[in-house]
Amino acid sequence: MKMLKVLFILALVVFMAVPAFAETQNVKVSGAIDSYWFHRTGYDLTSDTQNGVTKVDNFRSNTQVEVSAELTDNVSTVVNVVNERDWTNTTSVSTNNEFDVQLDLANVKMKEIFYAPLTLTVGRQDIWLGRGFVIGNNSNSWNPDAKLSAPEYSVLTAFDAVRATLDFNPWTIDLIYSKIAGGAQKFNADDTDLYIANVNYKFSEYNAVAEGYFIEQNARFAAGAAGAAEYGKSNVTDTIGGRVQFDPISQITLGGELAYQWGDYKPLVTSNKRSRDAYAADVFGTYRFDNVWKPALTLEYVYLSGQDPNDTTGDYGAWNSLYRGRFYTAYNDFRGSVYAENYTGGTAGNTNQEILQVKGDIKPLDDLLLSVRYSYLWTPQDQQVSNTNKDLGNEIDLEATYDYTEDVSFNFLAGWFIPGKYYPSGKDKTATDLVSSVKVTF
């Protein structure tokens, strides 16, 4: 781990120490305008509210403008700015800042810098590992002004990071440092930092890929804070994992990912520090039928270990979802984290989960895709002394996407989360999610 940090620091020093003079060769302006309509009921599984605010119908827009430039000497830059806003004030937060512009991407990429296989990317950038099971989406950026009613639809997913990529085809090695959050004190004393090392190998046959990764998230507490005896390295999640994926025949794709977490669990300065011991797994298979409508059937199993909140001693076993980019459901993945349940002690949808999902896709027209997902959900770990039932429920998601032109698409999503016996009577209302959207890219 010390060697990894040294490499990050050296990359920063070299980047800052060497002046670069570049001439613009090509500039491209692009962007997107996405408009949404939401109709949601039962989101707290009790009433027609969403995080305590009545939320039935709402409109929203995401607008992006991106400028990219190709410079001399294998240097390129990209800047992407975004405005995200609800059309009406449907929260208790003032909308004076609803037309604010947020910075999404702002980075410079230098290929073959100092060494032919090396590419260095510095600045705000997207980071996606594998299928996004652990790293892919900086959810801390979703709702910076706390004004949006559907933050999971944010396009603000980038990380402030330095990324060194070594391309030894078929090997690819990524070393990444990201500043997730900065505290009030100097010298990173109370910041949150992310370190990533990822190795990817692409095989010449069977469309096969294998990769392994090490990730450390270090959330520090401020010096002098009550109970912060572990100041400097307080709440640490270390993750090691691997993924394989291949096509045994052209019609079948099989894959799996397994990850393990250890480190120190101390969410508050007043909490006792405990050792982490958590696991996660994702196994899937897809069969593509030989038919003009291109039907495909996918079976997937996901495991995220959990922790009984009544057990406050010993190892902490709940999976830390970190910055997951892949989501399996329209509602459950955000239940209890983005959207509060009206059930004290309930488990959030990003930990303590087992998911068995069946997904079907079909294209009756070249420009029309129809999808259906059925997910059965249960908890691997009891969450309540008085409630040992592990049946979280079922979710059904239906989706249709119509590509009107190459630049314009329409989408409609209908989802229903039906709570299981895990939830007591009166707190088991079906959550309904209807989303219609039109997306334009230019």
Protein Blocks (a to p, Z undefined) as FASTA:
>chain_A
ZZmmmmmmmmmmmmmmpccddddfbdcddddddddddddehklomacceehiacfbdcdd
ddddddddddehhiacdddddddddfbdcbfbdcklmmpccdfbdcdddehihiaklccd
edjddddehjlmmgocafklmmmnopafblmlpcblbccdddddddddfbdcddddddfb
acfbehhllcccddddddddddfehhiacddddddddddddehiahilmgoiabccdddd
ddddddfbfkbccdddddddedjddfbfkbccddddddddddddddddddfklpacdddd
dddddddfklcghjdfbdcekjafbdfbfklmmgoklpccfbehiacfkgoiacdddddd
ddfbfkbccdddddddddfbdfbfklccfbfbdcddddddddfblmbccddddddddddf
kbcghiacccddddddddddZZ
